Amino acid sequence: MGADQAEEGGDEADVDLVFDVPQAMSGAICGWRPDMDKEDWGEIAFSRLRRISEPDPPAKRSWLAKLFGG
């Protein structure tokens, strides 16, 4: 990263490329960078994992609702 920082102007540059080190290491080791938002197969989407046959858990009533019968 030293050469990249030097290209940007060294210590006097408006950017600090040290924050790119973890992403560059992840890309080199795993082949994936956390700052990549799109993949070849589409966008990354996270969801809760549960069995299809498992019903949604019942909504919990608050202690105030239990106390006042709501």
PQR file of N, CA, C, O and H, with PARSE charges and radii, in Angstrom:
ATOM      1  N   MET A   1       0.805  -1.189   0.000 -0.4000 1.5000
ATOM      2  CA  MET A   1       0.000   0.000   0.000 -0.0000 2.0000
ATOM      3  C   MET A   1       0.853   1.261   0.000  0.5500 1.7000
ATOM      4  O   MET A   1       0.343   2.339  -0.306 -0.5500 1.4000
ATOM      5  N   GLY A   2       2.119   1.162   0.329 -0.4000 1.5000
ATOM      6  CA  GLY A   2       2.990   2.323   0.380 -0.0000 2.0000
ATOM      7  C   GLY A   2       3.129   2.999  -0.975  0.5500 1.7000
ATOM      8  O   GLY A   2       3.146   4.228  -1.054 -0.5500 1.4000
ATOM      9  H   GLY A   2       2.534   0.286   0.577  0.4000 1.0000
ATOM     10  N   ALA A   3       3.228   2.219  -2.033 -0.4000 1.5000
ATOM     11  CA  ALA A   3       3.373   2.791  -3.367 -0.0000 2.0000
ATOM     12  C   ALA A   3       2.093   3.516  -3.777  0.5500 1.7000
ATOM     13  O   ALA A   3       2.154   4.579  -4.395 -0.5500 1.4000
ATOM     14  H   ALA A   3       3.214   1.222  -1.968  0.4000 1.0000
ATOM     15  N   ASP A   4       0.948   2.954  -3.442 -0.4000 1.5000
ATOM     16  CA  ASP A   4      -0.323   3.605  -3.775 -0.0000 2.0000
ATOM     17  C   ASP A   4      -0.461   4.931  -3.032  0.5500 1.7000
ATOM     18  O   ASP A   4      -0.913   5.925  -3.601 -0.5500 1.4000
ATOM     19  H   ASP A   4       0.898   2.090  -2.941  0.4000 1.0000
ATOM     20  N   GLN A   5      -0.068   4.941  -1.758 -0.4000 1.5000
ATOM     21  CA  GLN A   5      -0.145   6.168  -0.974 -0.0000 2.0000
ATOM     22  C   GLN A   5       0.815   7.215  -1.532  0.5500 1.7000
ATOM     23  O   GLN A   5       0.491   8.402  -1.582 -0.5500 1.4000
ATOM     24  H   GLN A   5       0.300   4.133  -1.296  0.4000 1.0000
ATOM     25  N   ALA A   6       2.015   6.760  -1.955 -0.4000 1.5000
ATOM     26  CA  ALA A   6       2.989   7.683  -2.536 -0.0000 2.0000
ATOM     27  C   ALA A   6       2.462   8.299  -3.830  0.5500 1.7000
ATOM     28  O   ALA A   6       2.710   9.475  -4.099 -0.5500 1.4000
ATOM     29  H   ALA A   6       2.278   5.796  -1.914  0.4000 1.0000
ATOM     30  N   GLU A   7       1.734   7.513  -4.639 -0.4000 1.5000
ATOM     31  CA  GLU A   7       1.150   8.028  -5.872 -0.0000 2.0000
ATOM     32  C   GLU A   7       0.116   9.113  -5.592  0.5500 1.7000
ATOM     33  O   GLU A   7      -0.048  10.043  -6.382 -0.5500 1.4000
ATOM     34  H   GLU A   7       1.533   6.558  -4.421  0.4000 1.0000
ATOM     35  N   GLU A   8      -0.573   8.991  -4.475 -0.4000 1.5000
ATOM     36  CA  GLU A   8      -1.607   9.967  -4.121 -0.0000 2.0000
ATOM     37  C   GLU A   8      -1.029  11.233  -3.499  0.5500 1.7000
ATOM     38  O   GLU A   8      -1.757  12.205  -3.296 -0.5500 1.4000
ATOM     39  H   GLU A   8      -0.440   8.236  -3.833  0.4000 1.0000
ATOM     40  N   GLY A   9       0.257  11.238  -3.196 -0.4000 1.5000
ATOM     41  CA  GLY A   9       0.874  12.430  -2.619 -0.0000 2.0000
ATOM     42  C   GLY A   9       1.534  12.186  -1.280  0.5500 1.7000
ATOM     43  O   GLY A   9       1.943  13.133  -0.608 -0.5500 1.4000
ATOM     44  H   GLY A   9       0.848  10.449  -3.360  0.4000 1.0000
ATOM     45  N   GLY A  10       1.644  10.925  -0.881 -0.4000 1.5000
ATOM     46  CA  GLY A  10       2.328  10.580   0.364 -0.0000 2.0000
ATOM     47  C   GLY A  10       1.589  11.072   1.593  0.5500 1.7000
ATOM     48  O   GLY A  10       0.362  11.005   1.662 -0.5500 1.4000
ATOM     49  H   GLY A  10       1.312  10.156  -1.426  0.4000 1.0000
ATOM     50  N   ASP A  11       2.350  11.570   2.568 -0.4000 1.5000
ATOM     51  CA  ASP A  11       1.752  12.031   3.827 -0.0000 2.0000
ATOM     52  C   ASP A  11       0.917  13.294   3.649  0.5500 1.7000
ATOM     53  O   ASP A  11       0.063  13.595   4.483 -0.5500 1.4000
ATOM     54  H   ASP A  11       3.347  11.625   2.512  0.4000 1.0000
ATOM     55  N   GLU A  12       1.152  14.020   2.591 -0.4000 1.5000
ATOM     56  CA  GLU A  12       0.423  15.267   2.346 -0.0000 2.0000
ATOM     57  C   GLU A  12      -0.863  15.050   1.548  0.5500 1.7000
ATOM     58  O   GLU A  12      -1.578  16.010   1.262 -0.5500 1.4000
ATOM     59  H   GLU A  12       1.846  13.775   1.914  0.4000 1.0000
ATOM     60  N   ALA A  13      -1.162  13.817   1.190 -0.4000 1.5000
ATOM     61  CA  ALA A  13      -2.341  13.525   0.359 -0.0000 2.0000
ATOM     62  C   ALA A  13      -3.633  13.721   1.150  0.5500 1.7000
ATOM     63  O   ALA A  13      -3.640  13.646   2.379 -0.5500 1.4000
ATOM     64  H   ALA A  13      -0.581  13.037   1.423  0.4000 1.0000
ATOM     65  N   ASP A  14      -4.716  13.972   0.432 -0.4000 1.5000
ATOM     66  CA  ASP A  14      -6.036  14.121   1.055 -0.0000 2.0000
ATOM     67  C   ASP A  14      -6.666  12.769   1.386  0.5500 1.7000
ATOM     68  O   ASP A  14      -7.676  12.715   2.088 -0.5500 1.4000
ATOM     69  H   ASP A  14      -4.710  14.033  -0.566  0.4000 1.0000
ATOM     70  N   VAL A  15      -6.089  11.693   0.894 -0.4000 1.5000
ATOM     71  CA  VAL A  15      -6.614  10.353   1.154 -0.0000 2.0000
ATOM     72  C   VAL A  15      -5.628   9.570   2.011  0.5500 1.7000
ATOM     73  O   VAL A  15      -4.428   9.844   2.019 -0.5500 1.4000
ATOM     74  H   VAL A  15      -5.269  11.737   0.324  0.4000 1.0000
ATOM     75  N   ASP A  16      -6.166   8.588   2.734 -0.4000 1.5000
ATOM     76  CA  ASP A  16      -5.323   7.711   3.541 -0.0000 2.0000
ATOM     77  C   ASP A  16      -5.688   6.282   3.171  0.5500 1.7000
ATOM     78  O   ASP A  16      -6.739   5.785   3.577 -0.5500 1.4000
ATOM     79  H   ASP A  16      -7.141   8.365   2.727  0.4000 1.0000
ATOM     80  N   LEU A  17      -4.847   5.631   2.419 -0.4000 1.5000
ATOM     81  CA  LEU A  17      -5.164   4.308   1.897 -0.0000 2.0000
ATOM     82  C   LEU A  17      -4.935   3.186   2.902  0.5500 1.7000
ATOM     83  O   LEU A  17      -5.093   2.016   2.552 -0.5500 1.4000
ATOM     84  H   LEU A  17      -3.994   6.034   2.089  0.4000 1.0000
ATOM     85  N   VAL A  18      -4.570   3.508   4.135 -0.4000 1.5000
ATOM     86  CA  VAL A  18      -4.390   2.464   5.141 -0.0000 2.0000
ATOM     87  C   VAL A  18      -5.727   1.780   5.449  0.5500 1.7000
ATOM     88  O   VAL A  18      -5.745   0.625   5.874 -0.5500 1.4000
ATOM     89  H   VAL A  18      -4.442   4.458   4.419  0.4000 1.0000
ATOM     90  N   PHE A  19      -6.840   2.484   5.239 -0.4000 1.5000
ATOM     91  CA  PHE A  19      -8.152   1.891   5.488 -0.0000 2.0000
ATOM     92  C   PHE A  19      -8.521   0.856   4.436  0.5500 1.7000
ATOM     93  O   PHE A  19      -9.470   0.097   4.633 -0.5500 1.4000
ATOM     94  H   PHE A  19      -6.825   3.422   4.894  0.4000 1.0000
ATOM     95  N   ASP A  20      -7.803   0.806   3.333 -0.4000 1.5000
ATOM     96  CA  ASP A  20      -8.066  -0.173   2.284 -0.0000 2.0000
ATOM     97  C   ASP A  20      -7.328  -1.489   2.532  0.5500 1.7000
ATOM     98  O   ASP A  20      -7.567  -2.471   1.829 -0.5500 1.4000
ATOM     99  H   ASP A  20      -7.032   1.423   3.172  0.4000 1.0000
ATOM    100  N   VAL A  21      -6.442  -1.518   3.517 -0.4000 1.5000
ATOM    101  CA  VAL A  21      -5.630  -2.711   3.780 -0.0000 2.0000
ATOM    102  C   VAL A  21      -6.492  -3.935   4.125  0.5500 1.7000
ATOM    103  O   VAL A  21      -6.270  -4.994   3.538 -0.5500 1.4000
ATOM    104  H   VAL A  21      -6.249  -0.720   4.088  0.4000 1.0000
ATOM    105  N   PRO A  22      -7.475  -3.844   5.056 -0.5600 1.5000
ATOM    106  CA  PRO A  22      -8.285  -5.041   5.356  0.2800 2.0000
ATOM    107  C   PRO A  22      -9.049  -5.570   4.148  0.5500 1.7000
ATOM    108  O   PRO A  22      -9.152  -6.783   3.966 -0.5500 1.4000
ATOM    109  N   GLN A  23      -9.585  -4.675   3.319 -0.4000 1.5000
ATOM    110  CA  GLN A  23     -10.308  -5.123   2.134 -0.0000 2.0000
ATOM    111  C   GLN A  23      -9.363  -5.783   1.138  0.5500 1.7000
ATOM    112  O   GLN A  23      -9.714  -6.789   0.520 -0.5500 1.4000
ATOM    113  H   GLN A  23      -9.501  -3.689   3.466  0.4000 1.0000
ATOM    114  N   ALA A  24      -8.176  -5.226   0.981 -0.4000 1.5000
ATOM    115  CA  ALA A  24      -7.203  -5.812   0.058 -0.0000 2.0000
ATOM    116  C   ALA A  24      -6.746  -7.182   0.548  0.5500 1.7000
ATOM    117  O   ALA A  24      -6.584  -8.104  -0.252 -0.5500 1.4000
ATOM    118  H   ALA A  24      -7.892  -4.409   1.483  0.4000 1.0000
ATOM    119  N   MET A  25      -6.537  -7.324   1.859 -0.4000 1.5000
ATOM    120  CA  MET A  25      -6.137  -8.629   2.417 -0.0000 2.0000
ATOM    121  C   MET A  25      -7.239  -9.662   2.236  0.5500 1.7000
ATOM    122  O   MET A  25      -6.971 -10.811   1.884 -0.5500 1.4000
ATOM    123  H   MET A  25      -6.668  -6.576   2.509  0.4000 1.0000
ATOM    124  N   SER A  26      -8.481  -9.247   2.477 -0.4000 1.5000
ATOM    125  CA  SER A  26      -9.600 -10.166   2.298 -0.0000 2.0000
ATOM    126  C   SER A  26      -9.702 -10.614   0.845  0.5500 1.7000
ATOM    127  O   SER A  26      -9.954 -11.786   0.567 -0.5500 1.4000
ATOM    128  H   SER A  26      -8.698  -8.314   2.762  0.4000 1.0000
ATOM    129  N   GLY A  27      -9.506  -9.682  -0.074 -0.4000 1.5000
ATOM    130  CA  GLY A  27      -9.546 -10.032  -1.491 -0.0000 2.0000
ATOM    131  C   GLY A  27      -8.432 -10.972  -1.882  0.5500 1.7000
ATOM    132  O   GLY A  27      -8.634 -11.870  -2.700 -0.5500 1.4000
ATOM    133  H   GLY A  27      -9.301  -8.730   0.152  0.4000 1.0000
ATOM    134  N   ALA A  28      -7.247 -10.777  -1.304 -0.4000 1.5000
ATOM    135  CA  ALA A  28      -6.111 -11.632  -1.636 -0.0000 2.0000
ATOM    136  C   ALA A  28      -6.258 -13.022  -1.027  0.5500 1.7000
ATOM    137  O   ALA A  28      -5.891 -14.015  -1.655 -0.5500 1.4000
ATOM    138  H   ALA A  28      -7.082 -10.048  -0.640  0.4000 1.0000
ATOM    139  N   ILE A  29      -6.790 -13.102   0.188 -0.4000 1.5000
ATOM    140  CA  ILE A  29      -6.879 -14.388   0.891 -0.0000 2.0000
ATOM    141  C   ILE A  29      -8.127 -15.167   0.472  0.5500 1.7000
ATOM    142  O   ILE A  29      -8.042 -16.356   0.162 -0.5500 1.4000
ATOM    143  H   ILE A  29      -7.088 -12.296   0.698  0.4000 1.0000
ATOM    144  N   CYS A  30      -9.281 -14.503   0.463 -0.4000 1.5000
ATOM    145  CA  CYS A  30     -10.563 -15.182   0.230 -0.0000 2.0000
ATOM    146  C   CYS A  30     -11.096 -15.029  -1.184  0.5500 1.7000
ATOM    147  O   CYS A  30     -11.952 -15.803  -1.614 -0.5500 1.4000
ATOM    148  H   CYS A  30      -9.350 -13.538   0.715  0.4000 1.0000
ATOM    149  N   GLY A  31     -10.598 -14.039  -1.908 -0.4000 1.5000
ATOM    150  CA  GLY A  31     -11.138 -13.780  -3.224 -0.0000 2.0000
ATOM    151  C   GLY A  31     -12.404 -12.947  -3.192  0.5500 1.7000
ATOM    152  O   GLY A  31     -13.084 -12.827  -4.211 -0.5500 1.4000
ATOM    153  H   GLY A  31      -9.903 -13.411  -1.559  0.4000 1.0000
ATOM    154  N   TRP A  32     -12.741 -12.362  -2.036 -0.4000 1.5000
ATOM    155  CA  TRP A  32     -13.930 -11.529  -1.887 -0.0000 2.0000
ATOM    156  C   TRP A  32     -13.566 -10.327  -1.043  0.5500 1.7000
ATOM    157  O   TRP A  32     -12.875 -10.455  -0.033 -0.5500 1.4000
ATOM    158  H   TRP A  32     -12.189 -12.459  -1.208  0.4000 1.0000
ATOM    159  N   ARG A  33     -14.027  -9.168  -1.453 -0.4000 1.5000
ATOM    160  CA  ARG A  33     -13.777  -7.943  -0.702 -0.0000 2.0000
ATOM    161  C   ARG A  33     -15.080  -7.466  -0.076  0.5500 1.7000
ATOM    162  O   ARG A  33     -16.108  -7.448  -0.754 -0.5500 1.4000
ATOM    163  H   ARG A  33     -14.588  -9.064  -2.274  0.4000 1.0000
ATOM    164  N   PRO A  34     -15.070  -7.082   1.190 -0.5600 1.5000
ATOM    165  CA  PRO A  34     -16.300  -6.625   1.846  0.2800 2.0000
ATOM    166  C   PRO A  34     -16.911  -5.390   1.208  0.5500 1.7000
ATOM    167  O   PRO A  34     -18.107  -5.143   1.361 -0.5500 1.4000
ATOM    168  N   ASP A  35     -16.110  -4.615   0.497 -0.4000 1.5000
ATOM    169  CA  ASP A  35     -16.654  -3.414  -0.120 -0.0000 2.0000
ATOM    170  C   ASP A  35     -17.246  -3.679  -1.507  0.5500 1.7000
ATOM    171  O   ASP A  35     -17.645  -2.743  -2.200 -0.5500 1.4000
ATOM    172  H   ASP A  35     -15.139  -4.816   0.372  0.4000 1.0000
ATOM    173  N   MET A  36     -17.305  -4.945  -1.910 -0.4000 1.5000
ATOM    174  CA  MET A  36     -17.941  -5.314  -3.175 -0.0000 2.0000
ATOM    175  C   MET A  36     -19.422  -5.541  -2.898  0.5500 1.7000
ATOM    176  O   MET A  36     -19.770  -6.411  -2.099 -0.5500 1.4000
ATOM    177  H   MET A  36     -16.981  -5.706  -1.347  0.4000 1.0000
ATOM    178  N   ASP A  37     -20.293  -4.781  -3.539 -0.4000 1.5000
ATOM    179  CA  ASP A  37     -21.714  -4.939  -3.264 -0.0000 2.0000
ATOM    180  C   ASP A  37     -22.432  -5.796  -4.292  0.5500 1.7000
ATOM    181  O   ASP A  37     -23.580  -6.184  -4.074 -0.5500 1.4000
ATOM    182  H   ASP A  37     -20.010  -4.074  -4.188  0.4000 1.0000
ATOM    183  N   LYS A  38     -21.789  -6.094  -5.395 -0.4000 1.5000
ATOM    184  CA  LYS A  38     -22.411  -6.955  -6.408 -0.0000 2.0000
ATOM    185  C   LYS A  38     -21.471  -8.095  -6.758  0.5500 1.7000
ATOM    186  O   LYS A  38     -20.256  -7.915  -6.844 -0.5500 1.4000
ATOM    187  H   LYS A  38     -20.857  -5.779  -5.573  0.4000 1.0000
ATOM    188  N   GLU A  39     -22.034  -9.236  -6.951 -0.4000 1.5000
ATOM    189  CA  GLU A  39     -21.293 -10.422  -7.359 -0.0000 2.0000
ATOM    190  C   GLU A  39     -21.756 -10.806  -8.763  0.5500 1.7000
ATOM    191  O   GLU A  39     -22.708 -10.224  -9.283 -0.5500 1.4000
ATOM    192  H   GLU A  39     -23.021  -9.383  -6.881  0.4000 1.0000
ATOM    193  N   ASP A  40     -21.093 -11.777  -9.374 -0.4000 1.5000
ATOM    194  CA  ASP A  40     -21.489 -12.254 -10.694 -0.0000 2.0000
ATOM    195  C   ASP A  40     -22.901 -12.839 -10.683  0.5500 1.7000
ATOM    196  O   ASP A  40     -23.619 -12.768 -11.680 -0.5500 1.4000
ATOM    197  H   ASP A  40     -20.319 -12.250  -8.951  0.4000 1.0000
ATOM    198  N   TRP A  41     -23.291 -13.417  -9.545 -0.4000 1.5000
ATOM    199  CA  TRP A  41     -24.586 -14.075  -9.448 -0.0000 2.0000
ATOM    200  C   TRP A  41     -25.664 -13.148  -8.901  0.5500 1.7000
ATOM    201  O   TRP A  41     -26.789 -13.600  -8.688 -0.5500 1.4000
ATOM    202  H   TRP A  41     -22.708 -13.475  -8.735  0.4000 1.0000
ATOM    203  N   GLY A  42     -25.371 -11.877  -8.667 -0.4000 1.5000
ATOM    204  CA  GLY A  42     -26.373 -10.926  -8.185 -0.0000 2.0000
ATOM    205  C   GLY A  42     -25.918 -10.224  -6.923  0.5500 1.7000
ATOM    206  O   GLY A  42     -24.761 -10.336  -6.517 -0.5500 1.4000
ATOM    207  H   GLY A  42     -24.457 -11.510  -8.840  0.4000 1.0000
ATOM    208  N   GLU A  43     -26.835  -9.503  -6.311 -0.4000 1.5000
ATOM    209  CA  GLU A  43     -26.512  -8.772  -5.097 -0.0000 2.0000
ATOM    210  C   GLU A  43     -26.586  -9.689  -3.893  0.5500 1.7000
ATOM    211  O   GLU A  43     -27.341 -10.661  -3.880 -0.5500 1.4000
ATOM    212  H   GLU A  43     -27.775  -9.413  -6.641  0.4000 1.0000
ATOM    213  N   ILE A  44     -25.801  -9.373  -2.892 -0.4000 1.5000
ATOM    214  CA  ILE A  44     -25.805 -10.144  -1.655 -0.0000 2.0000
ATOM    215  C   ILE A  44     -27.024  -9.729  -0.843  0.5500 1.7000
ATOM    216  O   ILE A  44     -27.248  -8.539  -0.621 -0.5500 1.4000
ATOM    217  H   ILE A  44     -25.188  -8.583  -2.903  0.4000 1.0000
ATOM    218  N   ALA A  45     -27.803 -10.694  -0.404 -0.4000 1.5000
ATOM    219  CA  ALA A  45     -28.977 -10.429   0.426 -0.0000 2.0000
ATOM    220  C   ALA A  45     -28.919 -11.348   1.636  0.5500 1.7000
ATOM    221  O   ALA A  45     -28.693 -12.551   1.506 -0.5500 1.4000
ATOM    222  H   ALA A  45     -27.620 -11.661  -0.585  0.4000 1.0000
ATOM    223  N   PHE A  46     -29.121 -10.783   2.790 -0.4000 1.5000
ATOM    224  CA  PHE A  46     -29.100 -11.563   4.014 -0.0000 2.0000
ATOM    225  C   PHE A  46     -30.528 -11.759   4.500  0.5500 1.7000
ATOM    226  O   PHE A  46     -31.365 -10.863   4.383 -0.5500 1.4000
ATOM    227  H   PHE A  46     -29.305  -9.806   2.896  0.4000 1.0000
ATOM    228  N   SER A  47     -30.793 -12.920   5.038 -0.4000 1.5000
ATOM    229  CA  SER A  47     -32.118 -13.194   5.567 -0.0000 2.0000
ATOM    230  C   SER A  47     -31.997 -14.129   6.756  0.5500 1.7000
ATOM    231  O   SER A  47     -30.936 -14.699   7.011 -0.5500 1.4000
ATOM    232  H   SER A  47     -30.114 -13.648   5.133  0.4000 1.0000
ATOM    233  N   ARG A  48     -33.092 -14.277   7.475 -0.4000 1.5000
ATOM    234  CA  ARG A  48     -33.106 -15.164   8.632 -0.0000 2.0000
ATOM    235  C   ARG A  48     -33.325 -16.589   8.144  0.5500 1.7000
ATOM    236  O   ARG A  48     -34.202 -16.833   7.315 -0.5500 1.4000
ATOM    237  H   ARG A  48     -33.954 -13.814   7.268  0.4000 1.0000
ATOM    238  N   LEU A  49     -32.547 -17.518   8.644 -0.4000 1.5000
ATOM    239  CA  LEU A  49     -32.653 -18.908   8.239 -0.0000 2.0000
ATOM    240  C   LEU A  49     -33.628 -19.634   9.155  0.5500 1.7000
ATOM    241  O   LEU A  49     -33.481 -19.605  10.377 -0.5500 1.4000
ATOM    242  H   LEU A  49     -31.834 -17.320   9.318  0.4000 1.0000
ATOM    243  N   ARG A  50     -34.622 -20.284   8.563 -0.4000 1.5000
ATOM    244  CA  ARG A  50     -35.562 -21.109   9.321 -0.0000 2.0000
ATOM    245  C   ARG A  50     -36.128 -22.173   8.395  0.5500 1.7000
ATOM    246  O   ARG A  50     -36.051 -22.055   7.172 -0.5500 1.4000
ATOM    247  H   ARG A  50     -34.742 -20.308   7.570  0.4000 1.0000
ATOM    248  N   ARG A  51     -36.692 -23.204   8.987 -0.4000 1.5000
ATOM    249  CA  ARG A  51     -37.303 -24.258   8.190 -0.0000 2.0000
ATOM    250  C   ARG A  51     -38.576 -23.725   7.543  0.5500 1.7000
ATOM    251  O   ARG A  51     -39.279 -22.896   8.120 -0.5500 1.4000
ATOM    252  H   ARG A  51     -36.754 -23.299   9.980  0.4000 1.0000
ATOM    253  N   ILE A  52     -38.860 -24.207   6.347 -0.4000 1.5000
ATOM    254  CA  ILE A  52     -40.069 -23.766   5.648 -0.0000 2.0000
ATOM    255  C   ILE A  52     -41.305 -24.204   6.411  0.5500 1.7000
ATOM    256  O   ILE A  52     -42.283 -23.459   6.479 -0.5500 1.4000
ATOM    257  H   ILE A  52     -38.289 -24.880   5.878  0.4000 1.0000
ATOM    258  N   SER A  53     -41.280 -25.391   6.983 -0.4000 1.5000
ATOM    259  CA  SER A  53     -42.445 -25.902   7.701 -0.0000 2.0000
ATOM    260  C   SER A  53     -42.596 -25.251   9.079  0.5500 1.7000
ATOM    261  O   SER A  53     -43.633 -25.411   9.722 -0.5500 1.4000
ATOM    262  H   SER A  53     -40.485 -25.995   6.927  0.4000 1.0000
ATOM    263  N   GLU A  54     -41.604 -24.539   9.527 -0.4000 1.5000
ATOM    264  CA  GLU A  54     -41.650 -23.905  10.844 -0.0000 2.0000
ATOM    265  C   GLU A  54     -42.482 -22.622  10.759  0.5500 1.7000
ATOM    266  O   GLU A  54     -42.184 -21.751   9.942 -0.5500 1.4000
ATOM    267  H   GLU A  54     -40.762 -24.409   9.004  0.4000 1.0000
ATOM    268  N   PRO A  55     -43.512 -22.496  11.586 -0.5600 1.5000
ATOM    269  CA  PRO A  55     -44.320 -21.268  11.539  0.2800 2.0000
ATOM    270  C   PRO A  55     -43.542 -20.094  12.150  0.5500 1.7000
ATOM    271  O   PRO A  55     -42.575 -20.286  12.888 -0.5500 1.4000
ATOM    272  N   ASP A  56     -43.976 -18.915  11.832 -0.4000 1.5000
ATOM    273  CA  ASP A  56     -43.365 -17.741  12.432 -0.0000 2.0000
ATOM    274  C   ASP A  56     -43.626 -17.770  13.929  0.5500 1.7000
ATOM    275  O   ASP A  56     -44.705 -18.176  14.360 -0.5500 1.4000
ATOM    276  H   ASP A  56     -44.762 -18.760  11.233  0.4000 1.0000
ATOM    277  N   PRO A  57     -42.666 -17.350  14.714 -0.5600 1.5000
ATOM    278  CA  PRO A  57     -42.882 -17.356  16.160  0.2800 2.0000
ATOM    279  C   PRO A  57     -43.979 -16.362  16.538  0.5500 1.7000
ATOM    280  O   PRO A  57     -44.111 -15.310  15.912 -0.5500 1.4000
ATOM    281  N   PRO A  58     -44.764 -16.697  17.560 -0.5600 1.5000
ATOM    282  CA  PRO A  58     -45.828 -15.761  17.959  0.2800 2.0000
ATOM    283  C   PRO A  58     -45.219 -14.475  18.501  0.5500 1.7000
ATOM    284  O   PRO A  58     -44.145 -14.477  19.103 -0.5500 1.4000
ATOM    285  N   ALA A  59     -45.923 -13.396  18.275 -0.4000 1.5000
ATOM    286  CA  ALA A  59     -45.444 -12.108  18.773 -0.0000 2.0000
ATOM    287  C   ALA A  59     -45.524 -12.110  20.294  0.5500 1.7000
ATOM    288  O   ALA A  59     -46.530 -12.528  20.868 -0.5500 1.4000
ATOM    289  H   ALA A  59     -46.795 -13.395  17.786  0.4000 1.0000
ATOM    290  N   LYS A  60     -44.489 -11.653  20.928 -0.4000 1.5000
ATOM    291  CA  LYS A  60     -44.474 -11.607  22.396 -0.0000 2.0000
ATOM    292  C   LYS A  60     -45.194 -10.351  22.868  0.5500 1.7000
ATOM    293  O   LYS A  60     -45.009  -9.262  22.324 -0.5500 1.4000
ATOM    294  H   LYS A  60     -43.672 -11.313  20.462  0.4000 1.0000
ATOM    295  N   ARG A  61     -46.010 -10.531  23.884 -0.4000 1.5000
ATOM    296  CA  ARG A  61     -46.689  -9.391  24.477 -0.0000 2.0000
ATOM    297  C   ARG A  61     -45.761  -8.760  25.501  0.5500 1.7000
ATOM    298  O   ARG A  61     -45.047  -9.454  26.225 -0.5500 1.4000
ATOM    299  H   ARG A  61     -46.160 -11.415  24.326  0.4000 1.0000
ATOM    300  N   SER A  62     -45.781  -7.460  25.550 -0.4000 1.5000
ATOM    301  CA  SER A  62     -44.941  -6.769  26.524 -0.0000 2.0000
ATOM    302  C   SER A  62     -45.508  -6.966  27.923  0.5500 1.7000
ATOM    303  O   SER A  62     -46.662  -7.364  28.078 -0.5500 1.4000
ATOM    304  H   SER A  62     -46.361  -6.897  24.962  0.4000 1.0000
ATOM    305  N   TRP A  63     -44.712  -6.693  28.921 -0.4000 1.5000
ATOM    306  CA  TRP A  63     -45.191  -6.862  30.291 -0.0000 2.0000
ATOM    307  C   TRP A  63     -46.271  -5.834  30.610  0.5500 1.7000
ATOM    308  O   TRP A  63     -47.121  -6.071  31.469 -0.5500 1.4000
ATOM    309  H   TRP A  63     -43.774  -6.370  28.794  0.4000 1.0000
ATOM    310  N   LEU A  64     -46.242  -4.687  29.919 -0.4000 1.5000
ATOM    311  CA  LEU A  64     -47.318  -3.708  30.120 -0.0000 2.0000
ATOM    312  C   LEU A  64     -48.632  -4.228  29.564  0.5500 1.7000
ATOM    313  O   LEU A  64     -49.681  -4.050  30.183 -0.5500 1.4000
ATOM    314  H   LEU A  64     -45.552  -4.494  29.222  0.4000 1.0000
ATOM    315  N   ALA A  65     -48.588  -4.869  28.401 -0.4000 1.5000
ATOM    316  CA  ALA A  65     -49.803  -5.433  27.807 -0.0000 2.0000
ATOM    317  C   ALA A  65     -50.336  -6.553  28.686  0.5500 1.7000
ATOM    318  O   ALA A  65     -51.550  -6.690  28.841 -0.5500 1.4000
ATOM    319  H   ALA A  65     -47.736  -5.014  27.898  0.4000 1.0000
ATOM    320  N   LYS A  66     -49.467  -7.340  29.253 -0.4000 1.5000
ATOM    321  CA  LYS A  66     -49.907  -8.399  30.151 -0.0000 2.0000
ATOM    322  C   LYS A  66     -50.547  -7.809  31.414  0.5500 1.7000
ATOM    323  O   LYS A  66     -51.548  -8.319  31.918 -0.5500 1.4000
ATOM    324  H   LYS A  66     -48.482  -7.228  29.128  0.4000 1.0000
ATOM    325  N   LEU A  67     -49.947  -6.728  31.908 -0.4000 1.5000
ATOM    326  CA  LEU A  67     -50.426  -6.110  33.141 -0.0000 2.0000
ATOM    327  C   LEU A  67     -51.783  -5.445  32.947  0.5500 1.7000
ATOM    328  O   LEU A  67     -52.658  -5.543  33.807 -0.5500 1.4000
ATOM    329  H   LEU A  67     -49.134  -6.314  31.498  0.4000 1.0000
ATOM    330  N   PHE A  68     -51.957  -4.760  31.800 -0.4000 1.5000
ATOM    331  CA  PHE A  68     -53.202  -4.022  31.584 -0.0000 2.0000
ATOM    332  C   PHE A  68     -54.176  -4.757  30.681  0.5500 1.7000
ATOM    333  O   PHE A  68     -55.223  -4.212  30.334 -0.5500 1.4000
ATOM    334  H   PHE A  68     -51.247  -4.680  31.102  0.4000 1.0000
ATOM    335  N   GLY A  69     -53.851  -5.989  30.293 -0.4000 1.5000
ATOM    336  CA  GLY A  69     -54.760  -6.810  29.507 -0.0000 2.0000
ATOM    337  C   GLY A  69     -54.868  -6.395  28.046  0.5500 1.7000
ATOM    338  O   GLY A  69     -55.901  -6.612  27.413 -0.5500 1.4000
ATOM    339  H   GLY A  69     -53.000  -6.432  30.575  0.4000 1.0000
ATOM    340  N   GLY A  70     -53.823  -5.808  27.515 -0.4000 1.5000
ATOM    341  CA  GLY A  70     -53.863  -5.335  26.132 -0.0000 2.0000
ATOM    342  C   GLY A  70     -53.387  -6.346  25.140  0.5500 1.7000
ATOM    343  O   GLY A  70     -53.370  -6.073  23.940 -0.5500 1.4000
ATOM    344  H   GLY A  70     -52.983  -5.632  28.029  0.4000 1.0000
TER
END
